């Protein structure tokens, strides 16, 4: 594997992203040190490189990417993975509002908690939150699946059109057009497959206790 290490310490956002794009074209893996919560890291990246970010990222990390696998050993700001079409974004810490906003495909994973409007207007793909999620989770959701292992607050699935929201913890309230329907064995098997792939360790009882939130039709 051909690897390149980027020290972002003295780079502005444009310099950092230009370097990422140039090096991703000729390397299998990039390691980014000292990101210092810079915004827009890896924006628009279309290479299939593995990107490891050692530290926290700011707003719009992984926005509009198509292909890379990005792993953040820290936290992220708002709109992580925004409008991703293909790829993977794993955040070991927490994320701000709008994680997974508008994704068309790929997978966004936040191991900790997220802010409000997680998965809003997502059209496809998968968003997994290992902790809790804030209000209007799944706002205007148009497709895909959103999996929350912790609790969610008010107005879950507000104005949801398509797709499914799975919540293992407590649901404070549902938004307009959202209902809870019985989870099927097929749903449970699908959840088990994706969650085990990313090393989430749940019991069979946990899978049976997920609440499935969909459009009331």
C-alpha positions as a Markdown table, in Angstrom:
| # | Residue | x | y | z |
|---|---|---|---|---|
| 1 | Unk | 0.0 | 0.0 | 0.0 |
| 2 | Unk | 1.4 | 3.4 | -1.0 |
| 3 | Unk | 0.9 | 5.9 | 1.9 |
| 4 | Unk | 1.4 | 9.6 | 2.1 |
| 5 | Unk | 1.3 | 11.7 | 5.3 |
| 6 | Unk | 0.0 | 15.3 | 5.2 |
| 7 | Unk | 0.8 | 17.7 | 8.0 |
| 8 | Unk | -2.0 | 20.3 | 7.9 |
| 9 | Unk | -0.5 | 22.4 | 10.6 |
| 10 | Unk | 0.4 | 25.4 | 8.3 |
| 11 | Unk | -2.1 | 24.9 | 5.5 |
| 12 | Unk | -5.3 | 26.8 | 4.9 |
| 13 | Unk | -8.4 | 24.9 | 3.8 |
| 14 | Unk | -7.7 | 25.3 | 0.1 |
| 15 | Unk | -4.1 | 24.2 | 0.4 |
| 16 | Unk | -5.1 | 21.2 | 2.4 |
| 17 | Unk | -7.8 | 20.0 | -0.1 |
| 18 | Unk | -5.6 | 20.7 | -3.1 |
| 19 | Unk | -2.9 | 18.5 | -1.5 |
| 20 | Unk | -5.4 | 15.8 | -0.6 |
| 21 | Unk | -6.7 | 15.6 | -4.2 |
| 22 | Unk | -3.3 | 15.6 | -5.7 |
| 23 | Unk | -1.9 | 12.9 | -3.4 |
| 24 | Unk | -5.1 | 10.7 | -3.5 |
| 25 | Unk | -4.6 | 10.3 | -7.2 |
| 26 | Unk | -1.3 | 8.5 | -6.7 |
| 27 | Unk | -1.6 | 6.9 | -3.2 |
| 28 | Unk | -3.8 | 4.2 | -1.7 |
| 29 | Unk | -3.8 | 5.9 | 1.8 |
| 30 | Unk | -3.5 | 9.4 | 3.1 |
| 31 | Unk | -2.9 | 10.2 | 6.8 |
| 32 | Unk | -3.8 | 13.8 | 7.8 |
| 33 | Unk | -2.2 | 15.1 | 11.0 |
| 34 | Unk | -3.1 | 18.4 | 12.8 |
| 35 | Unk | -6.4 | 19.0 | 11.0 |
| 36 | Unk | -7.4 | 21.4 | 13.9 |
| 37 | Unk | -11.1 | 21.3 | 13.0 |
| 38 | Unk | -10.6 | 22.8 | 9.5 |
| 39 | Unk | -13.8 | 22.9 | 7.5 |
| 40 | Unk | -14.5 | 21.2 | 4.2 |
| 41 | Unk | -11.8 | 18.5 | 4.5 |
| 42 | Unk | -11.9 | 16.1 | 1.5 |
| 43 | Unk | -14.7 | 18.1 | -0.1 |
| 44 | Unk | -15.5 | 16.7 | -3.6 |
| 45 | Unk | -13.0 | 13.9 | -3.4 |
| 46 | Unk | -13.6 | 11.2 | -6.0 |
| 47 | Unk | -10.6 | 8.9 | -5.5 |
| 48 | Unk | -11.0 | 5.5 | -3.8 |
| 49 | Unk | -8.3 | 6.3 | -1.3 |
| 50 | Unk | -8.4 | 5.5 | 2.4 |
| 51 | Unk | -8.2 | 8.8 | 4.4 |
| 52 | Unk | -7.2 | 8.8 | 8.1 |
| 53 | Unk | -7.7 | 12.1 | 9.9 |
| 54 | Unk | -5.9 | 12.2 | 13.3 |
| 55 | Unk | -7.9 | 14.9 | 15.1 |
| 56 | Unk | -11.2 | 16.6 | 14.8 |
| 57 | Unk | -12.7 | 18.1 | 11.6 |
| 58 | Unk | -14.9 | 21.1 | 11.2 |
| 59 | Unk | -18.0 | 21.7 | 9.1 |
| 60 | Unk | -18.7 | 19.7 | 5.9 |
| 61 | Unk | -16.0 | 17.0 | 6.2 |
| 62 | Unk | -16.5 | 14.6 | 3.4 |
| 63 | Unk | -19.0 | 16.8 | 1.6 |
| 64 | Unk | -20.0 | 15.6 | -1.9 |
| 65 | Unk | -17.4 | 12.8 | -2.0 |
| 66 | Unk | -17.8 | 9.8 | -4.4 |
| 67 | Unk | -15.6 | 6.9 | -3.4 |
| 68 | Unk | -13.1 | 7.5 | -0.6 |
| 69 | Unk | -13.1 | 5.9 | 2.8 |
| 70 | Unk | -12.6 | 8.6 | 5.5 |
| 71 | Unk | -11.9 | 7.7 | 9.1 |
| 72 | Unk | -11.8 | 10.5 | 11.7 |
| 73 | Unk | -10.1 | 9.8 | 15.0 |
| 74 | Unk | -11.9 | 12.7 | 16.7 |
| 75 | Unk | -15.1 | 14.7 | 16.3 |
| 76 | Unk | -16.7 | 16.6 | 13.5 |
| 77 | Unk | -18.7 | 19.8 | 13.1 |
| 78 | Unk | -22.0 | 20.2 | 11.2 |
| 79 | Unk | -23.0 | 18.4 | 8.0 |
| 80 | Unk | -20.5 | 15.5 | 8.1 |
| 81 | Unk | -20.8 | 13.5 | 4.8 |
| 82 | Unk | -23.2 | 16.0 | 3.3 |
| 83 | Unk | -24.4 | 14.9 | -0.1 |
| 84 | Unk | -22.1 | 11.9 | -0.3 |
| 85 | Unk | -22.8 | 9.7 | -3.4 |
| 86 | Unk | -20.5 | 6.8 | -2.6 |
| 87 | Unk | -17.9 | 6.0 | 0.0 |
| 88 | Unk | -17.6 | 5.7 | 3.8 |
| 89 | Unk | -17.2 | 8.2 | 6.6 |
| 90 | Unk | -16.5 | 6.9 | 10.1 |
| 91 | Unk | -16.3 | 9.4 | 13.0 |
| 92 | Unk | -15.0 | 7.9 | 16.2 |
| 93 | Unk | -16.3 | 10.8 | 18.4 |
| 94 | Unk | -19.3 | 13.1 | 18.1 |
| 95 | Unk | -20.8 | 15.1 | 15.3 |
| 96 | Unk | -22.7 | 18.4 | 15.0 |
| 97 | Unk | -26.1 | 19.0 | 13.3 |
| 98 | Unk | -27.0 | 17.4 | 10.0 |
| 99 | Unk | -24.7 | 14.4 | 9.9 |
| 100 | Unk | -25.4 | 12.5 | 6.7 |
| 101 | Unk | -27.5 | 15.3 | 5.3 |
| 102 | Unk | -28.7 | 14.6 | 1.8 |
| 103 | Unk | -26.6 | 11.5 | 1.1 |
| 104 | Unk | -27.4 | 9.6 | -2.1 |
| 105 | Unk | -25.4 | 6.5 | -1.2 |
| 106 | Unk | -22.5 | 5.2 | 0.9 |
| 107 | Unk | -22.3 | 5.0 | 4.7 |
| 108 | Unk | -21.9 | 7.6 | 7.4 |
| 109 | Unk | -21.1 | 6.4 | 10.9 |
| 110 | Unk | -20.8 | 8.5 | 14.1 |
| 111 | Unk | -19.8 | 6.4 | 17.1 |
| 112 | Unk | -20.9 | 9.0 | 19.6 |
| 113 | Unk | -23.8 | 11.5 | 19.7 |
| 114 | Unk | -25.0 | 13.8 | 17.0 |
| 115 | Unk | -26.9 | 17.1 | 17.0 |
| 116 | Unk | -30.2 | 17.9 | 15.4 |
| 117 | Unk | -31.5 | 17.0 | 11.9 |
| 118 | Unk | -29.4 | 13.9 | 11.5 |
| 119 | Unk | -30.0 | 12.3 | 8.1 |
| 120 | Unk | -32.2 | 15.2 | 6.9 |
| 121 | Unk | -33.3 | 15.0 | 3.2 |
| 122 | Unk | -31.2 | 11.8 | 2.7 |
| 123 | Unk | -32.1 | 10.0 | -0.5 |
| 124 | Unk | -30.3 | 6.7 | 0.0 |
| 125 | Unk | -27.4 | 5.1 | 1.7 |
| 126 | Unk | -27.0 | 4.4 | 5.4 |
| 127 | Unk | -26.4 | 6.6 | 8.4 |
| 128 | Unk | -25.5 | 4.9 | 11.8 |
| 129 | Unk | -25.4 | 6.8 | 15.1 |
| 130 | Unk | -23.9 | 4.9 | 18.0 |
| 131 | Unk | -25.2 | 7.4 | 20.6 |
| 132 | Unk | -28.1 | 9.8 | 20.8 |
| 133 | Unk | -29.5 | 12.1 | 18.1 |
| 134 | Unk | -31.2 | 15.5 | 18.5 |
| 135 | Unk | -34.5 | 17.0 | 17.3 |
| 136 | Unk | -36.0 | 16.4 | 13.8 |
| 137 | Unk | -33.8 | 13.4 | 13.2 |
| 138 | Unk | -34.7 | 12.2 | 9.7 |
| 139 | Unk | -36.3 | 15.5 | 8.7 |
| 140 | Unk | -37.8 | 15.3 | 5.1 |
| 141 | Unk | -36.1 | 11.9 | 4.6 |
| 142 | Unk | -36.6 | 10.7 | 1.0 |
| 143 | Unk | -34.9 | 7.3 | 1.2 |
| 144 | Unk | -32.2 | 5.1 | 2.7 |
| 145 | Unk | -31.9 | 3.9 | 6.3 |
| 146 | Unk | -31.1 | 5.8 | 9.4 |
| 147 | Unk | -30.0 | 3.7 | 12.5 |
| 148 | Unk | -29.9 | 5.3 | 16.0 |
| 149 | Unk | -28.5 | 3.1 | 18.8 |
| 150 | Unk | -29.3 | 5.6 | 21.5 |
| 151 | Unk | -32.2 | 8.0 | 22.2 |
| 152 | Unk | -33.8 | 10.6 | 20.0 |
| 153 | Unk | -35.6 | 13.7 | 21.1 |
| 154 | Unk | -38.5 | 15.6 | 19.5 |
| 155 | Unk | -40.1 | 15.2 | 16.1 |
| 156 | Unk | -38.4 | 12.2 | 14.8 |
| 157 | Unk | -39.1 | 11.6 | 11.1 |
| 158 | Unk | -40.7 | 15.1 | 10.6 |
| 159 | Unk | -42.3 | 15.0 | 7.1 |
| 160 | Unk | -40.6 | 11.8 | 6.2 |
| 161 | Unk | -41.5 | 10.7 | 2.6 |
| 162 | Unk | -39.6 | 7.4 | 2.1 |
| 163 | Unk | -36.9 | 5.4 | 3.8 |
| 164 | Unk | -36.8 | 3.9 | 7.3 |
| 165 | Unk | -35.5 | 5.2 | 10.7 |
| 166 | Unk | -34.6 | 2.5 | 13.3 |
| 167 | Unk | -34.2 | 3.6 | 16.9 |
| 168 | Unk | -33.0 | 1.3 | 19.7 |
| 169 | Unk | -33.4 | 3.8 | 22.5 |
| 170 | Unk | -36.3 | 6.1 | 23.5 |
| 171 | Unk | -38.3 | 8.2 | 21.0 |
| 172 | Unk | -39.5 | 11.4 | 22.7 |
| 173 | Unk | -42.0 | 12.3 | 19.9 |
| 174 | Unk | -42.7 | 11.7 | 16.3 |
| 175 | Unk | -42.9 | 14.4 | 13.6 |
| 176 | Unk | -45.7 | 14.8 | 11.1 |
| 177 | Unk | -46.3 | 11.9 | 8.7 |
| 178 | Unk | -44.2 | 9.6 | 10.9 |
| 179 | Unk | -45.5 | 6.4 | 12.5 |
| 180 | Unk | -43.9 | 3.4 | 14.2 |
| 181 | Unk | -44.6 | 0.1 | 12.6 |
| 182 | Unk | -43.6 | -3.4 | 13.7 |
| 183 | Unk | -40.1 | -4.5 | 12.9 |
| 184 | Unk | -39.8 | -7.6 | 10.8 |
| 185 | Unk | -37.3 | -10.5 | 11.0 |
| 186 | Unk | -36.0 | -9.3 | 7.7 |
| 187 | Unk | -35.4 | -5.9 | 9.2 |
| 188 | Unk | -33.6 | -7.4 | 12.1 |
| 189 | Unk | -31.3 | -9.5 | 9.9 |
| 190 | Unk | -30.5 | -6.4 | 7.7 |
| 191 | Unk | -29.6 | -4.4 | 10.8 |
| 192 | Unk | -27.5 | -7.2 | 12.2 |
| 193 | Unk | -25.6 | -7.5 | 9.0 |
| 194 | Unk | -24.7 | -3.8 | 8.7 |
| 195 | Unk | -24.0 | -3.2 | 12.4 |
| 196 | Unk | -21.8 | -6.3 | 12.8 |
| 197 | Unk | -19.8 | -5.1 | 9.7 |
| 198 | Unk | -18.9 | -2.0 | 11.7 |
| 199 | Unk | -18.2 | -3.8 | 15.0 |
| 200 | Unk | -21.4 | -2.8 | 16.9 |
| 201 | Unk | -22.1 | -5.6 | 19.4 |
| 202 | Unk | -25.8 | -6.0 | 20.0 |
| 203 | Unk | -27.9 | -8.9 | 21.4 |
| 204 | Unk | -30.7 | -10.6 | 19.6 |
| 205 | Unk | -33.1 | -8.9 | 22.1 |
| 206 | Unk | -31.7 | -5.6 | 21.0 |
| 207 | Unk | -32.5 | -6.2 | 17.4 |
| 208 | Unk | -36.0 | -7.3 | 18.3 |
| 209 | Unk | -36.5 | -4.1 | 20.3 |
| 210 | Unk | -35.7 | -1.6 | 17.5 |
| 211 | Unk | -38.5 | 0.8 | 16.7 |
| 212 | Unk | -39.0 | 1.3 | 12.9 |
| 213 | Unk | -40.3 | 4.7 | 11.9 |
| 214 | Unk | -41.7 | 5.2 | 8.4 |
| 215 | Unk | -44.1 | 7.4 | 6.5 |
| 216 | Unk | -47.7 | 6.9 | 7.6 |
| 217 | Unk | -48.8 | 6.6 | 3.9 |
